[in-house]
Amino acid sequence: MGPHPAVAAIRLAVRRTLRDVLQGAPGGSPGSPGPLTPHRRPPLVLVACSGGADSMALASALAFEAPRLGLRAGGLTVDHGLQPGSDDRAREVVSRLTELSLEPAEALTVAVGRGGGPEAAARTARYTALDEAADRLGAAAVLLGHTRDDQAETVLLGLARGSGTRSLSGMAAVSGSPAGRRDVRHRYLRPFLAVDRQTTRKACMVQSLPVWDDPHNADPAFTRSRVRHDALPALEKALGKGVVEALARTAQLSRDDADALDAWAREAEREVRAELPPSRADAGGGSGGAGGAGDTADVADVADLTEGSGSALDVARLGALPPAVRRRVLRRVAVAAGSPAGSLFARHIEEVDRLLTDWRGQRAISLPGRVAALRQGGTLVIRQV
């Protein structure tokens, strides 16, 4: 007799992901692990485990599948220090990972800052610690327990923010560092994006795996918690069952579109590059500020905007691109100039875009990260100041 259907489902999802690791599709940073050879130590795959049902189900599936594919498997848990007894909870999770024969099994303690709100700060601290541990242990990949329900919540949050296609594409099955490490590519894998939360909980139950329900997940102070417990149930009540599946399907369709547009933008960026103007920018009397959409930069900040390194774009060629591609080019150049991707919002790009589409002699536009955009005749300059 085979395993329970829920257990079979989680194992199949993990098996498919691990086969990709073996084939060298995704892997650690800076490169992928490459094909396994008789003279090479098997790649190490880690699971990030909070002790909740999703990540415990993932840990159990990894522990079952990895040895059968000739892979090493370990587990990490992160103690954010945000709740009383969190250190004890982390030790319990490590004990459970060890019982599953995951080695190494470690608890990582982090200090959560305040930037970007509590959820964003905890996320940054968590992935920074996971990146450091993966580097230290030489891991080929880190598995994350995000499910189809998490994907639906992510899409709904993107809709509420009025985000573009990339945000609506939700979480990728394979991604780089959520903490912003540019040298980390293809490290984080999400095997459960097609598996629902009910299946992971059932898999834990039939395997008698103890799980911990994080009280933060039910705390209405957190936006995602309100989406999970209020918004999605209300939508399903009003529209009928299938909302989660539809939102997750929207994520995949949006991702396909976003990937195609991003590829177009990469090619277009090369075609619209121009030479930096030789003269100083006449900044005028700006209103100051370093990041508000539509702010103009101070004279001291942009007086030498066109001197030294930076990016210059041909206004005519850039303006001829479709808006979706043009704005992607602007975002790519701004991020390359030093504007943090997580702080660079659609409203910032729209203001820069107006230097092309509604040119009235505007002064330089300030972007997050002390990056400024300034038009000089037929050239748009974007650089850090």
TIMAR-415894 format. One record per residue (C-alpha): residue in three letters; x, y, z. Coordinates in steps of 0.5 Angstrom, whole numbers, padded with zeros to 4 digits, always signed. Each point is the difference from the previous one (the first is absolute). Example, Ala and Ser with C-alpha at 12.3 -4.5 7.8 and 13.67 -1.06 7.14 Angstrom:
<atoms>
ala+0025-0009+0016ser+0002+0007-0002
</atoms>
This chain:
<atoms>
met+0000+0000+0000gly+0003+0007-0002pro+0000+0006+0004his-0006+0004+0002pro-0002+0005-0006ala+0002+0006+0003val+0007-0003+0002ala+0001-0002-0007ala-0002+0007-0003ile+0006+0003+0004arg+0005-0005-0001leu-0001+0000-0008ala+0000+0008+0001val+0007+0000+0003arg+0002-0006-0004arg-0001+0004-0006thr+0004+0006+0003leu+0006-0004+0002arg+0001-0003-0007asp+0001+0007-0002val+0005+0001+0005leu+0004-0007-0003gln-0001+0003-0007gly+0003+0006+0002ala-0006+0004-0002pro+0000+0004+0007gly+0005+0001+0005gly+0005+0004+0005ser+0003+0006-0002pro+0004+0002-0004gly-0001-0006-0004ser-0004-0006+0000pro+0002-0006+0002gly+0001-0004-0006pro-0001-0007-0002leu+0001-0005+0005thr+0007-0004-0001pro+0003-0006+0004his+0006+0004+0002arg-0005+0006+0003arg-0003+0000+0007pro-0008+0000-0001pro-0003+0007+0000leu-0003+0003+0007val-0007+0002+0000leu-0003+0004+0006val-0007+0001+0002ala-0002+0006+0003cys-0005-0002+0006ser-0004+0004+0005gly-0003-0006+0003gly-0007+0001-0003ala-0004-0005-0005asp+0003+0003-0006ser+0007+0000+0001met+0000-0007+0005ala-0004-0003-0006leu+0006+0002-0005ala+0005-0002+0005ser-0003-0007+0001ala+0000-0001-0008leu+0007+0003-0001ala+0003-0005+0005phe-0004-0006-0003glu+0002+0002-0008ala+0007+0003+0001pro+0004-0007+0002arg-0004-0003-0006leu+0003+0004-0005gly+0007+0000+0003leu-0001+0007+0003arg+0002+0003+0007ala-0006+0003+0004gly+0001+0005+0006gly-0005+0005+0003leu+0000+0007+0003thr-0005+0004+0005val+0001+0007+0001asp-0001+0003+0007his-0003+0008-0001gly+0000+0001+0007leu-0007+0003+0000gln-0004-0004+0004pro+0002-0003+0008gly+0003-0007-0001ser+0002+0001-0007asp+0006-0003+0002asp-0003-0006+0003arg-0004-0001-0006ala+0006+0000-0005arg+0003-0005+0004glu-0006-0004+0000val+0000+0001-0008val+0007-0002+0000ser-0001-0007+0004arg-0006-0001-0005leu+0004+0001-0006thr+0006-0005+0003glu-0006-0005+0001leu-0001+0000-0007ser+0007-0002-0001leu+0002+0007-0003glu+0007+0002+0001pro+0002+0006+0001ala-0006+0002+0004glu+0002+0007+0003ala-0004+0006+0003leu+0002+0007-0003thr-0001+0006+0005val-0002+0007-0003ala-0001+0007+0002val-0006+0003-0004gly+0001+0007-0001arg-0006+0005-0002gly+0001+0002-0007gly-0006-0001-0004gly-0005-0002+0005pro+0000-0007+0004glu-0001-0005-0005ala+0005+0003-0005ala+0005+0001+0006ala-0001-0007+0002arg+0001-0003-0007thr+0006+0004-0002ala+0003-0003+0007arg-0002-0007-0001tyr+0003+0000-0008thr+0006+0003+0002ala+0001-0005+0005leu-0002-0006-0004asp+0005+0003-0006glu+0006+0000+0005ala-0002-0007+0003ala+0000-0003-0008asp+0006+0003-0001arg+0004-0002+0006leu-0003-0007-0001gly+0001+0000-0008ala-0007-0002-0001ala-0002-0001-0007ala-0008+0002+0001val-0004+0002+0006leu-0007-0002+0000leu-0006+0004+0002gly-0007-0002+0002his-0004+0005-0004thr-0007-0003-0002arg-0005+0002-0005asp-0004+0003+0005asp+0006+0005+0002gln+0001+0001-0008ala-0008+0002+0000glu+0001+0005+0006thr+0006+0003-0004val-0004+0001-0006leu-0005+0003+0004leu+0005+0005+0004gly+0003+0002-0007leu-0007+0002-0003ala-0002+0004+0007arg+0006+0004-0001gly-0001+0001-0008ser+0006-0003-0002gly+0003-0002-0007thr+0000-0007-0003arg+0006-0002+0003ser-0003+0001+0007leu-0006-0004-0002ser+0004-0006-0002gly+0001-0001+0007met+0006-0005+0003ala+0005-0003-0005ala+0001-0008+0000val+0007+0002+0000ser+0003+0007+0002gly+0006+0003+0003ser+0001+0003+0006pro-0006+0004+0003ala+0005+0004+0005gly+0002+0003-0007arg+0007-0003-0001arg+0002+0001-0007asp+0005-0006+0000val-0005-0005+0002arg-0004-0003-0006his-0005-0006+0000arg+0001-0002+0007tyr-0007+0000+0003leu-0004-0005-0002arg-0008-0001+0001pro-0002-0007-0001phe-0007+0001+0003leu-0003+0006-0005ala-0005-0005-0003val-0002-0003+0007asp-0005+0003+0004arg+0001+0001+0008gln-0006-0005+0002thr+0005-0006-0004thr+0006+0002+0004arg-0004+0000+0007lys-0003-0007-0002ala+0007-0002-0001cys+0003+0002+0006met-0006-0003+0004val+0000-0007-0003gln+0008+0000+0001ser-0001+0002+0007leu+0004+0006-0001pro-0001+0005+0006val-0001+0007-0003trp+0000+0007+0003asp-0005+0005-0002asp+0004+0007+0000pro-0005+0005+0004his+0002+0005-0005asn-0003-0003-0006ala-0007+0001+0004asp+0002+0007+0002pro-0004+0005-0003ala+0005+0006+0000phe+0004-0004-0005thr-0003+0002-0007arg+0001-0008-0003ser-0004-0002+0006arg-0006+0004-0002val+0001-0002-0007arg+0000-0008+0002his-0006+0001+0006asp-0004+0005-0003ala+0001+0002-0007leu+0000-0007-0003pro-0005-0003+0003ala-0005+0006-0001leu+0002-0001-0008glu-0001-0007+0000lys-0007+0001+0004ala-0002+0005-0005leu+0003-0003-0006gly+0000-0008+0001lys+0005-0005+0001gly+0006+0001-0004val+0003+0007+0001val+0006-0003+0003glu+0002-0004-0006ala-0002+0006-0005leu+0004+0004+0003ala+0006-0005+0000arg-0001-0001-0007thr+0000+0008-0001ala+0007+0000+0003gln+0002-0005-0005leu-0003+0003-0006ser+0003+0007+0002arg+0007-0003+0001asp+0000-0002-0007asp-0002+0007-0002ala+0005+0003+0004asp+0006-0004-0002ala-0002+0001-0007leu+0000+0008+0001asp+0006+0000+0004ala+0004-0004-0005trp-0002+0006-0005ala+0002+0005+0005arg+0007-0003+0001glu+0001+0000-0008ala-0003+0007-0001glu+0004+0003+0006arg+0006-0002-0004glu-0003+0004-0006val-0002+0006+0003arg+0007+0002+0004ala+0003+0006-0002glu+0007+0004+0002leu+0000+0004+0006pro-0001+0007-0001pro+0007+0004+0001ser-0003+0006+0004arg-0003+0001+0007ala-0007+0000+0001asp-0004+0006+0001ala-0004-0002+0006gly-0003+0006+0002gly-0003+0001+0007gly-0003-0007+0002ser-0005-0001+0006gly+0005-0006+0003gly-0002-0007+0002ala+0003-0006-0001gly-0005-0005-0003gly-0007+0003+0000ala-0003-0001-0007gly+0000+0006-0003asp+0005+0004+0004thr+0005+0004-0003ala+0007-0001+0002asp+0005+0006+0004val+0005+0004-0004ala+0005-0003+0003asp-0002-0007-0001val-0001+0000-0008ala+0005+0006-0002asp+0005-0006-0002leu-0005-0005-0002thr+0002+0000-0007glu+0008-0001+0002gly+0003-0007+0002ser-0003-0006-0001gly-0008-0001-0001ser-0005-0002-0005ala-0002+0004-0006leu-0006-0002-0004asp-0002+0003-0007val-0007+0003+0001ala-0002-0001-0007arg+0001-0007+0000leu-0002-0001+0007gly-0007+0004-0002ala-0001-0005-0006leu-0001-0006+0005pro-0007-0003+0002pro-0001+0003+0007ala+0001-0007+0004val+0007-0001-0003arg+0002+0008+0000arg-0002+0000+0008arg+0004-0007+0001val+0006+0003-0003leu+0000+0006+0004arg-0001-0004+0006arg+0006-0005-0002val+0004+0006-0001ala-0002+0003+0007val+0001-0006+0004ala+0007-0001-0004ala+0002+0007+0002gly-0001-0001+0008ser-0008+0000+0001pro-0002-0005+0005ala-0005-0005-0004gly-0005-0001+0006ser+0000+0008+0001leu-0001+0002-0007phe-0008+0000-0002ala-0004+0001-0006arg-0001+0007+0002his+0007+0002+0000ile+0001-0003-0007glu-0006+0004-0003glu+0003+0006+0002val+0006-0002-0003asp-0004-0002-0006arg-0003+0007+0000leu+0007+0003-0002leu-0001-0004-0007thr-0008+0001-0001asp-0001+0006+0003trp+0006+0005+0000arg-0001+0007+0002gly+0007+0001+0002gln-0001-0003+0007arg+0006-0001+0005ala+0004-0006+0002ile-0005-0005+0003ser+0003-0003+0007leu-0001-0008+0001pro+0002-0004+0006gly+0007-0002+0001arg+0002+0007-0002val-0001-0001-0007ala-0002+0005-0005ala-0003+0001-0007leu+0001+0006-0004arg-0002+0002-0007gln+0005+0004-0004gly-0002+0001-0007gly-0001-0007-0004thr+0004-0004+0006leu-0003-0002+0007val+0005-0001+0005ile-0001-0005+0006arg+0006-0001+0005gln+0001+0001+0007val+0002+0006+0003
</atoms>
